[in-house]
Every structure is written in C-alpha cells, then in structure tokens.
Amino acid sequence: MPPKKKNPSEATPAWTFLSNHAHVLLLLAEDPEIRLRDVADRVGITERAVQRIVSDLEDEQYIERERCGRRNRYRINPKLPLRHPVESHQTVGALMRLILTDRHANHSIA
C-alpha cells in the first residue's frame, strides 16, 4: 500500500516567510498569557529557543513581561520598527495587523 499523501496545509514547510522571532511575537500578541512551552510547540522549536527569543524581544523593548501569579503576561510595543533594513519602514503593529485577524482581539499591545 503506498504511503498516504499529506495535505499541503498539514505538511511542515522547509522554510517560511517569517522568522522564529516574528512567530513568537505574533503568538504573544495573540495570547498574552500563553505558556512558552505552548509557543515552542506551535512554532516548532525548543522551549529554550523560545526563552532566548523572548529575552531578545524584551532586551530590545519589543515586549514587556509582567508577572501575574504563576504566569507571565506579555505586552507588545507596536510602535517599534521591524529590524531588517528591507522592512524597517514598517512597524511591529503593522505586522500584527497584517497577520492577526479581528477574531484575536489584541489586548496585549502597548
């Protein structure tokens, strides 16, 4: 019996248009109280890699982390520019508006 073909939307892509930093930022914007373990699962990277990315984003003030009980809550700074020279004329907020839908009310944006 031949192997079952994967639906193209189910296949893991060999590359993506956005970086892991963008993926993490968008997931934090979508769900400000998401666990980093869940971010790692959704992005497809290790939890340690997510921790490094969150640290990068926090160091450069793209996000703020607030401790709420046993969890963290993340706030995104939408006014900062994207970092690569090709897209630096756009902001984080513009990226979030492009990617995130109205279904995902964004209460985490500073």
C-alpha positions in Angstrom: 0.0 0.0 0.0 1.5 3.4 -1.0 2.1 5.9 1.8 -0.7 8.4 2.4 -0.1 11.8 0.8 -0.1 14.7 3.2 -2.4 17.6 2.7 -0.2 20.6 1.7 -1.6 22.6 4.6 -0.6 19.8 7.0 3.0 19.4 5.8 5.8 21.0 7.7 7.4 23.6 5.4 11.1 23.5 4.7 11.2 27.3 5.1 8.8 30.2 6.0 8.5 33.8 5.2 8.7 35.0 8.8 11.4 34.3 11.3 11.0 32.5 14.6 11.2 35.8 16.3 8.2 37.0 14.4 6.3 33.8 15.1 6.9 34.1 18.8 6.0 37.8 18.8 2.7 37.1 17.0 1.8 34.3 19.3 2.5 36.5 22.4 0.3 39.2 20.8 -2.5 36.7 20.0 -2.5 35.3 23.6 -0.6 37.5 26.1 -0.7 34.7 28.8 0.4 31.8 26.6 2.9 29.4 28.1 6.3 29.4 26.5 6.0 25.6 26.2 2.9 26.1 24.1 4.7 28.8 22.0 7.5 26.3 21.4 5.1 23.6 20.3 3.3 25.9 17.9 6.4 27.4 16.4 8.2 24.0 16.2 11.3 25.0 18.2 12.5 24.1 21.7 11.3 25.9 24.8 14.9 27.1 25.4 14.9 28.7 22.0 11.7 30.5 22.8 13.2 31.7 26.0 16.1 33.2 24.1 13.8 34.8 21.6 11.6 36.3 24.4 14.8 37.6 26.1 15.9 39.2 22.8 12.5 40.8 22.3 12.4 42.0 25.9 16.0 43.4 25.7 15.1 45.5 22.7 11.8 46.6 24.2 9.6 44.9 21.7 7.8 43.2 24.6 7.3 43.8 28.3 6.8 40.9 30.6 4.6 41.2 33.7 4.4 38.6 36.4 0.7 37.6 37.2 0.7 35.0 39.9 2.5 31.9 38.5 2.2 33.1 34.9 3.7 35.9 32.7 1.7 38.3 30.7 3.3 39.9 27.7 2.6 43.4 26.2 3.8 44.2 22.7 5.2 47.6 21.7 3.6 48.1 18.3 5.3 51.4 17.5 8.8 49.9 17.1 10.1 49.4 13.6 10.8 46.0 12.1 14.5 45.3 12.4 15.7 44.3 8.9 16.6 47.2 6.5 14.2 45.8 3.9 11.2 46.2 6.2 12.4 48.8 8.7 9.9 51.4 7.3 7.1 49.3 8.8 6.2 48.8 12.5 5.5 45.8 14.6 1.9 47.0 14.8 1.6 46.9 11.0 2.9 43.3 11.0 0.3 42.3 13.7 -2.5 44.0 11.8 -1.5 42.1 8.6 -1.2 38.7 10.3 -3.7 38.7 13.2 -7.4 38.7 12.4 -10.2 40.5 14.2 -11.0 37.3 16.0 -7.9 37.7 18.0 -8.7 40.9 20.0 -5.3 42.3 20.9 -5.3 43.5 24.5 -1.5 42.9 24.8 -0.5 45.8 22.5 1.1 48.7 24.5 
